[in-house]
């Protein structure tokens, strides 16, 4: 793989990756007036004037010229993209795989894509902070489920320290390992100890864990990630506090220089890598907190790309930057297939792109996935149901587009207050006292929509409340009153430490669709996800300052 990329001049310089955009516009057809005839401006008295071309003829010639230039320029980039892409060994995939998803009534099929971030030291990655040891490790793994309607998508982060059972995996010498039990999830990528990592082994592990067939796997290393962020002109991020060199490198022994100031900023290249990799100095310094920031970063990256337009003109420079450090499964191993996949999800609205972390709990220094919560999550995806219980496959695009207003009558009754930048610093727990499934996540969505940080979504202790109450701790009454405006008729009252929204039957009555959508016993429906899972999801349009740390 490294041999194919050694001649790429900019691969080790992420800040120069954006320069390749010029390849897509070799000439400007608006300059140099190809249709302009010198005889039109300098006629001689004796020369017979040449007949002028009609406006229609000029348009045809200019259009033809532009088309030819775009084809030639695009073809050069297209050829380079194909030569950039590396595929892994498809024979290393397990022979015992889950069945592919069946098409829905309209012939549409959901797609599962495993996205892996690698810290391989090869391909110039060590200069960007890649692993110092031989081999490659997986810093990030997200299973992206694109629903059959191609109007919804959800990315599930699998904590790298999760303890899982690892199925047999193929080694570089052609032999297969034996099944392993209770090992760290990210160890799958290191099987074989090569600089390229073992994407097939990670895909095998995910299919074993989820019972979902992974249709495609994409591995991006540090160089590719840095180049992508530069190609889009930077990505907006937010830090809850200042970050110094010592936070990025705890072995430094002192605080060091300021790397990131508290608040919003745009990052690209090395700075973008530092943001998604930093653990210490924020929250409890855990990998879980870093996962939240990675989800926030991906949300902002998607927002940036969509704001520029999801079309080949925008995607080609981005793909050119990414593919220099991209490894994919054999079925995705061409520029045409990559572009086709990207274009297939261009109509997914930002709010319908969700990110969440697989349900987890600490188990010593490691992480254990929580059952049955995580099983219900995989079952929901297998049934192509969104995390709030909706059946995405059964919805037509028109029905999907019109569903939001009817699902949120509270928003119609009382407009959501505009998000204040300071709201992200206010932490709110959302508790459902009614016993009706789905309300907690609906309430959390309203709170997050106003820019507040949701810390917990769960069930309230004690008797059901008839009306919604916002409980507050010492010095937090003003914040409680602001939060209460999100819930018409809600009252505020002193409570324990922090802010808690306790949803009552008034909220259930105003949101019947939420409860009905995830009602147990619906024909063919899997068990609804606990609100402690669904309510923690981030939407791609969420405030980048919200929910970016843990502990």
C-alpha positions as CSV (number, residue, x, y, z in Angstrom):
1,X,0.0,0.0,0.0
2,X,2.8,2.5,0.9
3,X,4.5,1.9,-2.5
4,X,1.5,3.2,-4.4
5,X,1.5,6.5,-2.5
6,X,5.2,7.3,-2.2
7,X,5.1,9.7,-5.1
8,X,2.3,11.8,-3.8
9,X,3.9,15.2,-3.0
10,X,1.4,16.5,-0.5
11,X,0.4,13.4,1.4
12,X,2.5,14.3,4.4
13,X,1.4,18.0,4.4
14,X,-2.3,18.2,5.3
15,X,-2.3,21.9,5.1
16,X,-1.5,21.7,1.4
17,X,-4.0,19.1,0.5
18,X,-6.6,21.7,-0.6
19,X,-4.3,22.7,-3.5
20,X,-5.5,19.8,-5.6
21,X,-8.8,21.5,-6.1
22,X,-7.3,23.2,-9.2
23,X,-7.3,19.8,-10.9
24,X,-11.0,20.0,-11.3
25,X,-11.0,23.3,-13.1
26,X,-8.2,23.3,-15.7
27,X,-9.7,26.2,-17.6
28,X,-12.2,29.0,-17.2
29,X,-14.6,28.9,-20.1
30,X,-15.8,32.3,-19.1
31,X,-12.5,33.9,-20.1
32,X,-11.1,34.1,-23.6
33,X,-14.4,34.3,-25.5
34,X,-14.0,31.4,-27.9
35,X,-17.0,32.6,-30.0
36,X,-15.6,36.1,-30.4
37,X,-14.6,36.7,-34.1
38,X,-12.0,39.4,-34.7
39,X,-13.8,40.4,-37.9
40,X,-16.8,41.5,-35.8
41,X,-14.7,44.3,-34.3
42,X,-12.4,45.2,-37.1
43,X,-14.4,44.9,-40.4
44,X,-12.8,46.2,-43.6
45,X,-14.7,48.4,-46.1
46,X,-14.1,45.9,-48.9
47,X,-14.5,42.7,-47.0
48,X,-17.8,41.1,-47.0
49,X,-19.0,40.7,-43.4
50,X,-19.2,37.1,-42.2
51,X,-22.6,36.0,-41.0
52,X,-22.9,36.3,-37.3
53,X,-23.6,33.2,-35.3
54,X,-26.9,33.1,-33.6
55,X,-27.2,33.3,-29.8
56,X,-28.4,29.7,-29.8
57,X,-25.3,28.6,-31.7
58,X,-23.0,30.5,-29.3
59,X,-24.7,28.8,-26.3
60,X,-24.3,25.4,-27.9
61,X,-20.6,26.0,-28.6
62,X,-19.8,27.4,-25.2
63,X,-21.8,24.5,-23.5
64,X,-20.0,22.0,-25.6
65,X,-16.6,23.5,-24.7
66,X,-17.4,23.6,-21.0
67,X,-18.6,20.0,-21.0
68,X,-15.4,18.9,-22.8
69,X,-13.2,20.7,-20.3
70,X,-15.0,19.3,-17.3
71,X,-14.9,15.8,-18.7
72,X,-11.1,16.1,-19.3
73,X,-10.4,17.7,-16.0
74,X,-12.7,15.4,-14.1
75,X,-11.3,12.4,-15.9
76,X,-7.8,13.3,-14.7
77,X,-9.0,13.5,-11.1
78,X,-11.1,10.4,-11.5
79,X,-8.1,8.4,-12.8
80,X,-6.0,9.6,-9.8
81,X,-8.8,8.7,-7.4
82,X,-8.8,5.1,-8.7
83,X,-5.1,4.9,-8.4
84,X,-5.2,6.3,-4.9
85,X,-7.6,3.7,-3.5
86,X,-6.4,0.6,-1.7
87,X,-8.6,-2.4,-1.0
88,X,-8.1,-5.1,1.6
89,X,-8.3,-8.8,1.1
90,X,-11.9,-9.9,0.7
91,X,-11.0,-13.5,1.3
92,X,-10.2,-12.5,4.9
93,X,-13.9,-11.9,5.6
94,X,-15.6,-14.6,7.6
95,X,-17.4,-17.3,5.7
96,X,-20.1,-17.3,8.4
97,X,-21.7,-13.9,7.9
98,X,-25.2,-12.5,8.7
99,X,-27.6,-12.4,5.8
100,X,-27.8,-9.2,3.7
101,X,-30.8,-7.0,4.4
102,X,-33.8,-7.6,2.3
103,X,-35.2,-4.8,0.1
104,X,-38.3,-3.0,1.4
105,X,-41.7,-2.9,-0.5
106,X,-40.2,-0.2,-2.8
107,X,-37.1,-2.1,-3.6
108,X,-34.8,0.0,-1.3
109,X,-32.2,-1.5,0.9
110,X,-30.5,-0.2,4.0
111,X,-26.7,0.0,4.0
112,X,-24.3,-0.6,6.8
113,X,-20.9,1.0,6.6
114,X,-18.1,0.4,9.1
115,X,-15.8,3.5,9.4
116,X,-12.5,2.9,11.1
117,X,-9.9,5.5,12.1
118,X,-6.3,4.1,12.0
119,X,-3.2,5.5,13.8
120,X,-0.8,3.5,11.6
121,X,2.7,5.0,11.7
122,X,3.1,4.4,7.9
123,X,2.4,6.8,5.1
124,X,3.7,9.8,7.0
125,X,1.3,9.3,9.9
126,X,4.1,9.3,12.6
127,X,4.7,12.9,11.8
128,X,1.1,13.7,12.6
129,X,1.0,11.7,15.8
130,X,0.6,8.2,14.5
131,X,1.5,5.1,16.6
132,X,5.2,4.9,17.5
133,X,5.2,1.1,17.6
134,X,5.1,-1.3,14.6
135,X,1.6,-2.1,13.3
136,X,-1.6,-0.2,13.3
137,X,-4.3,0.4,15.9
138,X,-7.9,1.5,15.6
139,X,-8.6,4.7,17.4
140,X,-12.2,5.0,16.2
141,X,-14.9,2.6,15.0
142,X,-18.4,3.8,13.9
143,X,-21.0,1.6,12.3
144,X,-23.1,3.9,10.1
145,X,-26.6,2.6,9.3
146,X,-28.1,4.3,6.3
147,X,-31.9,3.5,6.4
148,X,-33.7,2.1,3.3
149,X,-35.4,5.4,2.7
150,X,-32.0,7.1,2.4
151,X,-33.5,9.9,4.4
152,X,-32.2,8.8,7.8
153,X,-28.8,7.6,9.1
154,X,-27.3,6.8,12.5
155,X,-23.7,6.2,13.4
156,X,-23.0,4.0,16.4
157,X,-19.7,4.4,18.1
158,X,-18.2,1.2,19.5
159,X,-15.9,2.0,22.4
160,X,-12.4,0.8,21.6
161,X,-12.0,-0.7,25.1
162,X,-15.2,-2.8,24.8
163,X,-14.8,-6.4,25.8
164,X,-16.0,-8.6,23.0
165,X,-15.6,-12.1,21.5
166,X,-13.3,-12.0,18.5
167,X,-14.1,-14.5,15.7
168,X,-11.3,-16.2,13.7
169,X,-9.3,-13.8,11.6
170,X,-6.9,-14.3,8.7
171,X,-3.2,-13.5,9.2
172,X,-0.8,-12.2,6.5
173,X,0.6,-15.7,6.1
174,X,-2.8,-17.1,5.1
175,X,-3.5,-18.9,8.4
176,X,-6.5,-18.1,10.6
177,X,-6.5,-17.3,14.3
178,X,-8.7,-19.1,16.8
179,X,-11.7,-17.5,18.3
180,X,-10.9,-15.3,21.4
181,X,-13.2,-14.3,24.2
182,X,-13.4,-11.2,26.4
183,X,-10.8,-9.2,24.5
184,X,-10.7,-5.5,23.7
185,X,-12.6,-4.6,20.6
186,X,-9.8,-2.6,19.0
187,X,-7.4,-5.5,19.2
188,X,-9.1,-6.9,16.1
189,X,-7.5,-4.2,13.9
190,X,-4.1,-5.2,15.2
191,X,-4.3,-8.9,14.4
192,X,-1.3,-9.7,12.2
193,X,0.6,-6.6,13.4
194,X,1.0,-4.9,10.0
195,X,1.2,-1.2,9.1
196,X,-2.1,-1.6,7.1
197,X,-4.0,-3.0,10.1
198,X,-6.6,-5.8,9.7
199,X,-9.9,-4.2,8.5
200,X,-11.4,-7.5,7.6
201,X,-10.9,-8.8,11.2
202,X,-12.6,-5.7,12.6
203,X,-15.5,-6.2,10.1
204,X,-15.7,-9.8,11.3
205,X,-15.8,-8.7,14.9
206,X,-18.6,-6.1,14.2
207,X,-20.7,-8.6,12.4
208,X,-20.3,-11.1,15.2
209,X,-21.2,-8.5,17.8
210,X,-24.2,-7.0,16.0
211,X,-25.6,-9.8,13.8
212,X,-25.7,-7.1,11.1
213,X,-24.1,-7.6,7.7
214,X,-21.5,-4.9,7.1
215,X,-21.9,-3.9,3.4
216,X,-18.8,-1.7,3.2
217,X,-15.8,-0.9,5.4
218,X,-13.7,2.3,5.1
219,X,-10.4,2.9,6.9
220,X,-9.0,6.4,7.1
221,X,-5.6,7.1,8.6
222,X,-4.2,10.3,10.0
223,X,-2.9,11.7,6.7
224,X,-6.3,11.2,5.0
225,X,-8.2,12.7,7.9
226,X,-6.0,15.7,8.0
227,X,-6.2,16.2,4.2
228,X,-10.0,15.9,4.2
229,X,-10.4,18.7,6.9
230,X,-8.1,21.0,4.9
231,X,-10.0,20.2,1.6
232,X,-13.3,21.5,3.1
233,X,-11.7,24.6,4.4
234,X,-11.7,23.6,8.1
235,X,-14.4,22.3,10.5
236,X,-16.0,24.2,13.4
237,X,-15.4,22.7,16.8
238,X,-15.9,23.8,20.4
239,X,-13.8,23.3,23.5
240,X,-15.3,23.5,27.0
241,X,-12.0,24.8,28.4
242,X,-8.5,25.7,27.3
243,X,-6.2,22.8,26.1
244,X,-2.4,22.9,26.4
245,X,0.4,20.8,25.1
246,X,0.5,18.8,28.3
247,X,-3.1,17.7,27.7
248,X,-2.2,16.3,24.3
249,X,1.0,14.6,25.7
250,X,0.7,13.7,29.4
251,X,4.4,12.6,29.3
252,X,5.5,16.2,28.6
253,X,5.8,16.8,32.3
254,X,4.5,20.4,32.2
255,X,1.6,22.4,31.0
256,X,3.2,23.7,27.8
257,X,1.8,26.1,25.3
258,X,-1.9,26.8,24.7
259,X,-3.1,24.6,21.8
260,X,-6.9,25.4,21.9
261,X,-8.6,28.3,23.6
262,X,-12.0,27.7,25.2
263,X,-14.9,28.2,22.8
264,X,-15.7,27.9,19.1
265,X,-13.1,27.8,16.4
266,X,-12.3,26.3,13.0
267,X,-9.6,23.6,12.7
268,X,-8.0,21.7,9.9
269,X,-5.0,19.4,9.3
270,X,-2.9,18.8,12.4
271,X,-5.2,20.9,14.6
272,X,-8.2,18.8,13.6
273,X,-6.3,15.6,14.5
274,X,-5.4,17.1,17.9
275,X,-9.0,17.9,18.6
276,X,-10.4,14.4,17.9
277,X,-7.5,12.7,19.7
278,X,-7.2,14.8,22.9
279,X,-8.4,13.0,26.0
280,X,-6.8,14.6,29.0
281,X,-7.8,18.0,30.3
282,X,-11.5,17.6,29.4
283,X,-14.1,15.9,31.6
284,X,-12.8,12.7,33.2
285,X,-10.1,12.2,30.5
286,X,-11.8,9.0,29.3
287,X,-12.1,7.5,25.9
288,X,-15.9,7.9,26.2
289,X,-15.5,11.7,26.4
290,X,-13.2,11.7,23.3
291,X,-15.9,9.6,21.5
292,X,-18.4,12.4,22.1
293,X,-16.1,15.0,20.6
294,X,-15.5,12.7,17.6
295,X,-19.2,12.5,17.1
296,X,-19.5,16.3,17.3
297,X,-16.6,16.7,14.9
298,X,-18.2,14.4,12.3
299,X,-21.4,16.3,12.7
300,X,-19.6,19.5,11.9
301,X,-17.7,17.9,9.0
302,X,-21.0,16.7,7.4
303,X,-22.5,20.1,7.9
304,X,-19.6,21.8,6.2
305,X,-19.7,19.4,3.2
306,X,-23.4,19.8,2.8
307,X,-23.2,23.5,3.0
308,X,-20.9,23.5,0.0
309,X,-23.2,21.3,-2.0
310,X,-23.2,17.5,-2.3
311,X,-22.3,17.3,-6.0
312,X,-19.3,16.0,-7.9
313,X,-17.6,19.4,-8.1
314,X,-17.5,19.5,-4.3
315,X,-16.9,15.9,-3.7
316,X,-14.1,15.3,-6.1
317,X,-11.5,17.5,-4.3
318,X,-12.6,16.0,-1.0
319,X,-12.4,12.5,-2.4
320,X,-9.0,13.2,-3.9
321,X,-7.7,14.4,-0.4
322,X,-9.2,11.4,1.4
323,X,-8.4,8.5,-1.0
324,X,-4.6,9.0,-0.7
325,X,-4.9,7.4,2.7
326,X,-8.0,5.3,2.2
327,X,-8.4,1.6,2.5
328,X,-11.8,0.0,1.6
329,X,-13.5,-3.3,1.0
330,X,-13.2,-4.8,-2.5
331,X,-16.9,-3.9,-3.3
332,X,-16.2,-0.2,-2.8
333,X,-12.8,-0.1,-4.5
334,X,-13.3,2.4,-7.3
335,X,-14.0,6.2,-7.5
336,X,-17.3,5.5,-9.2
337,X,-18.5,3.4,-6.3
338,X,-17.3,5.8,-3.7
339,X,-19.0,8.8,-5.5
340,X,-22.2,6.8,-6.0
341,X,-22.4,6.0,-2.3
342,X,-21.8,9.6,-1.3
343,X,-24.4,10.8,-3.7
344,X,-26.9,8.3,-2.5
345,X,-27.0,9.9,1.0
346,X,-26.9,13.6,-0.2
347,X,-30.6,14.0,0.7
348,X,-30.3,13.0,4.3
349,X,-31.3,16.0,6.4
350,X,-28.8,17.1,9.1
351,X,-31.3,16.5,11.8
352,X,-31.9,13.0,10.6
353,X,-28.3,12.1,10.9
354,X,-27.8,10.8,14.5
355,X,-24.7,9.7,16.5
356,X,-24.7,7.7,19.7
357,X,-22.4,5.4,21.6
358,X,-23.3,1.7,22.1
359,X,-24.7,1.3,25.6
360,X,-21.8,0.7,27.9
361,X,-20.5,0.6,31.5
362,X,-17.1,0.5,33.1
363,X,-15.7,-2.9,34.0
364,X,-12.4,-2.2,35.8
365,X,-10.2,-0.3,33.3
366,X,-12.2,-1.6,30.4
367,X,-15.7,-1.2,29.1
368,X,-18.5,-3.7,29.0
369,X,-21.5,-3.4,26.6
370,X,-24.8,-3.3,28.5
371,X,-27.4,-6.0,27.8
372,X,-30.2,-6.1,26.8
373,X,-29.9,-2.4,25.8
374,X,-27.2,-3.0,23.2
375,X,-29.1,-6.0,21.8
376,X,-32.2,-3.9,21.4
377,X,-30.1,-1.3,19.5
378,X,-28.8,-3.9,17.0
379,X,-32.3,-5.3,16.6
380,X,-33.7,-1.9,15.9
381,X,-31.1,-1.4,13.1
382,X,-31.8,-4.9,11.7
383,X,-35.5,-4.0,11.5
384,X,-34.5,-0.7,9.9
385,X,-36.2,1.3,12.7
386,X,-34.9,4.7,13.7
387,X,-33.7,5.1,17.3
388,X,-37.0,6.8,18.2
389,X,-38.9,3.7,17.0
390,X,-40.0,4.9,13.6
391,X,-40.1,2.4,10.7
392,X,-37.9,4.1,8.2
393,X,-38.5,1.5,5.5
394,X,-42.3,2.0,5.6
395,X,-42.0,5.7,5.1
396,X,-42.1,7.4,1.7
397,X,-39.9,10.4,1.2
398,X,-43.0,12.7,1.3
399,X,-44.2,11.1,4.5
400,X,-40.8,11.5,6.1
401,X,-40.5,15.1,5.1
402,X,-43.9,15.9,6.6
403,X,-43.5,13.9,9.8
404,X,-41.6,16.4,11.8
405,X,-44.4,19.0,12.4
406,X,-47.0,16.4,13.5
407,X,-44.5,14.7,15.8
408,X,-43.7,17.9,17.6
409,X,-46.9,19.7,18.5
410,X,-45.3,21.4,21.4
411,X,-42.9,23.2,19.1
412,X,-46.0,24.6,17.2
413,X,-47.7,25.6,20.4
414,X,-44.6,27.4,21.8
415,X,-41.7,28.3,19.5
416,X,-38.4,27.0,20.8
417,X,-36.3,29.9,22.2
418,X,-33.3,30.7,20.1
419,X,-30.2,28.8,21.3
420,X,-27.9,31.0,23.4
421,X,-24.2,30.2,23.1
422,X,-24.0,30.0,27.0
423,X,-26.8,27.3,27.0
424,X,-24.2,24.6,26.2
425,X,-22.6,25.2,29.6
426,X,-25.9,24.3,31.4
427,X,-26.4,20.6,32.0
428,X,-29.9,19.1,32.2
429,X,-31.2,15.7,33.0
430,X,-34.5,14.6,31.4
431,X,-36.6,12.1,33.3
432,X,-39.8,10.5,32.2
433,X,-42.4,10.0,35.0
434,X,-45.2,8.7,32.8
435,X,-44.1,5.2,32.0
436,X,-44.8,5.8,28.3
437,X,-41.9,4.8,26.1
438,X,-40.3,7.4,23.8
439,X,-41.1,10.5,25.7
440,X,-37.7,10.9,27.4
441,X,-35.9,11.1,24.1
442,X,-38.5,13.5,22.7
443,X,-38.0,15.8,25.7
444,X,-34.3,15.5,25.4
445,X,-34.5,16.5,21.8
446,X,-36.3,19.7,22.8
447,X,-33.7,20.5,25.4
448,X,-30.8,19.8,23.0
449,X,-32.5,21.8,20.3
450,X,-32.2,24.9,22.5
451,X,-28.5,24.4,22.9
452,X,-28.5,22.9,26.4
453,X,-26.3,19.8,27.3
454,X,-28.3,16.7,28.1
455,X,-26.5,14.6,30.7
456,X,-29.0,11.9,31.4
457,X,-32.2,10.6,29.9
458,X,-34.1,8.1,32.0
459,X,-37.1,7.3,34.1
460,X,-38.1,9.4,37.2
461,X,-38.5,7.8,40.5
462,X,-41.8,8.0,42.4
463,X,-45.3,8.5,41.2
464,X,-46.2,9.9,37.7
465,X,-46.5,13.6,37.5
466,X,-49.6,15.2,36.0
467,X,-47.6,18.2,34.8
468,X,-44.0,18.7,33.8
469,X,-41.7,20.1,36.4
470,X,-38.2,21.6,36.1
471,X,-36.3,21.0,39.4
472,X,-33.3,23.1,40.2
473,X,-30.4,23.3,42.7
474,X,-29.0,26.3,44.5
475,X,-28.5,29.3,42.3
476,X,-30.1,27.7,39.3
477,X,-33.6,29.1,39.3
478,X,-33.0,31.4,36.4
479,X,-31.7,28.6,34.2
480,X,-34.6,26.4,35.3
481,X,-37.1,29.1,34.2
482,X,-35.4,29.3,30.8
483,X,-35.6,25.5,30.4
484,X,-39.2,25.4,31.5
485,X,-40.2,27.6,28.5
486,X,-39.5,24.6,26.3
487,X,-42.4,22.8,27.9
488,X,-45.7,24.7,27.9
489,X,-47.4,24.6,31.3
490,X,-44.3,23.4,33.1
491,X,-43.5,24.7,36.6
492,X,-40.2,25.1,38.4
493,X,-39.4,24.1,42.0
494,X,-36.4,23.5,44.1
495,X,-34.9,20.1,44.0
496,X,-31.6,18.3,44.3
497,X,-28.3,19.3,42.8
498,X,-28.4,20.4,39.1
499,X,-31.3,20.8,36.7
500,X,-33.8,18.0,36.0
501,X,-36.8,18.1,33.7
502,X,-39.4,15.6,35.0
503,X,-41.9,15.0,32.2
504,X,-45.6,14.6,33.1
505,X,-48.7,13.4,31.5
506,X,-49.3,16.8,30.0
507,X,-46.2,16.3,27.8
508,X,-47.4,12.8,26.9
509,X,-50.8,14.2,25.8
510,X,-49.1,16.8,23.6
511,X,-46.9,14.2,22.0
512,X,-49.0,11.1,21.3
513,X,-46.9,10.2,18.2
514,X,-43.8,9.7,20.4
515,X,-45.4,7.2,22.6
516,X,-47.3,5.4,19.8
517,X,-44.3,5.1,17.5
518,X,-42.4,3.0,20.0
519,X,-45.4,1.2,21.6
520,X,-44.5,-2.3,22.6
521,X,-46.4,-5.0,20.8
522,X,-46.6,-3.2,17.5
523,X,-46.6,-5.8,14.7
524,X,-43.1,-6.9,13.8
525,X,-41.5,-4.1,15.9
526,X,-38.5,-4.8,18.1
527,X,-38.6,-3.7,21.7
528,X,-38.3,0.1,22.0
529,X,-34.9,1.4,22.9
530,X,-34.6,2.7,26.5
531,X,-34.6,6.4,26.6
532,X,-31.3,6.2,28.4
533,X,-29.9,5.1,25.0
534,X,-32.0,7.0,22.4
535,X,-32.1,10.2,24.4
536,X,-28.3,10.6,24.4
537,X,-28.1,10.7,20.6
538,X,-26.5,13.7,18.9
539,X,-28.0,15.1,15.7
540,X,-25.7,16.5,13.0
541,X,-27.3,19.9,13.4
542,X,-26.8,20.1,17.2
543,X,-24.7,22.9,18.6
544,X,-21.0,21.9,18.4
545,X,-20.5,23.2,22.0
546,X,-23.1,20.8,23.4
547,X,-22.3,17.4,25.0
548,X,-18.6,17.3,24.1
549,X,-17.2,15.8,27.4
550,X,-18.0,13.1,29.9
551,X,-17.7,13.0,33.6
